[in-house]
C-alpha cells in the first residue's frame, strides 16, 4: 500500500514539474520572440509626394530678396537630403519675374546637419560665377541661408564650405568664416508669392 502511495506521489510531483517546466519554457520563448519583433521592425517612411517649399530670389532691381513657391520630391525624414533638394531648386532659378541669386553652374556637393547648423559644401563654380560687388554676394549668401532657415526651422545657422574647406568669403565682401544666421529684413514683401499655382 505504501509503495502505491509513493508511486502516486512521485507521479504527481513529476507531472507538476513537467507542467512548471512547460510554462516556464513558453514564457521564455515568448519573451525572446517579443525582443526579436521589436528589433526588426523597419522605420516607417514619411508620406510620399511633392513637398511645397519657399525659395528666396532677388527682386528685379536686385535690391531685395523675394519669396517664390516651388516643389521638391519627397525626401522622407532625411533632413540633409531635403535641404540639398531645396537648394538645387534655388540653383535652377526663378519661374516668375524674379532674378536668380546663384549661377546655374553652382554645385551643391554635400549637406550635413549638426545641432542647429547646416554645413553646406558648394563647388568653386558658385564663387567663380558670381558677378563682382557686395550686392550679388549678399543676395547669394542670404538667399541660401533664408531659404534653409525658413523651410527647415530646426536649422538656425548655415556654415559654408568651398570644395570641403572653410572659406573666408565668396567675393571678398561678406565674412563666411563663422556660421551665418538668416536675415529676413532683406525680404521686400513677405506677402509676395509667385511660381507654380497651388494644387
N, C-alpha and C positions, 0 to 999 in steps of 0.2 A: 504494500500500500504506500509505503514511504517512497519507494522507487518511482511509482506512478506520479506522486506529488512532485518529486524532484524533476522528473521529466517535463511535467506540465509547467512548472515554474521556469525551467530553462527555456522551454519553447516560447513562453510569454515574453521572457526577457529578450530572446533572440528576435522575435517579431517586433518588439518595441525598439530595439537597437536598429533593426533594418528600416523601420519607419522613420526614425530620427535621422538616420544617415541619408535616406532618400530626400527628406525635406531640406536638410542642410545642403545637400548637393544641388538641389533645384534652386535654392536661394542664391548660392554662389554662382551658378551658371547664369541666372537672370541678371545678377549684378555685373558680371563680366560682359554679357551681350549689351546691357544698357550702356556701359562705357564705350563699347565699340560703335554703337549707333550715334552717340554724341560726337565722337572724334571724326567720323567720316561724313558728317552732314555737310554738303557744299554750301558756300556762301551764296545767297540768292542775289543775282544782279538786279540793278535798278531797271525801271521800265524803259523799254527801247523807244526809239522815235526821235525826231528832231528836238533840239533844245534851243529855246529863244535866248539870245544874248544881245547886249548893247555894246556897240563899238564907238570909240571916240576918234573922229576925224577932224580936220581943220575946216574952219569956216571958209567960204570962197575968198574972203580978203586975207586969210591966213593969220588973223589976229586972235582967234578964239578956238576952243575945242567945242564940237557939237556931236551929240549922240546920233547914231543911226542903228536901227534894229537889223538883226540878222539871225541866222540859224546855224547851228553846228549839229553834226551827227551825235547821237547818244554816245557818251564815253563812260557810262556806268558810274561807279563810285571812285574812279581813278582821277583824283584831282589834278596831278601834273598833266595827264593826257587831255583833260578838259581845258586847262589853261593853254596848252600848246595849240589845240584845235582852234580856240578863240583867237589867239594871236595870228595864226595862219590866215584866218578870215580878215583880220586887220591888215595884214600884208597884201591881201587881194585888192584892197582899196574900196572906196565907197561905191554904192549903186546909184546914189542920187547926185545932187549938185555940189556936194562937199568935196574938199580937196584931200588927197591922200597925205598921210603923215610919214609913211615909211616907203623906201624904194621897193618896187615889186621884186627885186632880186634878193631881198632880205631872207636869210635862212635862220630859222629857229632850230638850233642843234638839239637843245635839251632843256627841260624844265624840271626842277626839283623843288620840293617844299619842305622847309624845316621850321617848325613852330609857326609863327605868323609871317614868315618871309618866303617869297618865291625867288628862287635863283634861276634867272633866265640867261641861257648861254646862246648868244647870237653869233652869226658869222661876220667877217670883216666887210661883207657886202653892205651891211647897214651903215657903217661909218663911211665907206667909200662912196655910196650912192646918195648921201645927203648933200644938199646944197650948202654952201657956207653961210654963216650967220647964226646968231644965237636963237632967232625965232624958229628956224627949222629944227634945230637941235632940241629946243624945249618942247616943240609940238610932238616930235618923235618920242621923246622920253615919256612925257606925261600922257600921251595917247595910250602908250603901253601900260603905264602904272595905273592910270584911272580906269582903263578897261578891265584890268585884272582885279583891282580892288572893288569895283562896282559889282562885277559878276560873281566874284568869289569872296564874300565878306570876311571869311576866316583869314584871308591874306591881307595884311595891313601894309606891307612894305615889299619892294622889289629890289633885288640886288642884280645888277647887270654884270655879265661876264662876256668877254670878247674872245672867241675861239678857246673857251675854257679857262681863260686867265682874267684876273682882276683888271679893270680898266679905270683910268682917271677920268676920261670924258669921251664923247663921240667926236666932237669937233673943237674941243678946247674951251667951251663956254660954260658947261654945266658939270659940276663935280659929281662923279659917279663912284667915288671910292667907297662910299657907305650906302646902305640901302636907302631907297627913295620912297617917301610916303606920297599917297595920292594928293592932288591939289585940285579940288573941284571948283575953286574960284576962277580957274581958267576956262570954265564952261560958260558959253554965251547965254544959252537958254535951255534949261533942263526940260522944258516942255516940248522942244523941237524934236520930233521923231520922224525920220524918213526911212526909206528902204522898203523891203517887201511887205505887202499888206499882211495883217494878222489873219491866220486861218480861222 
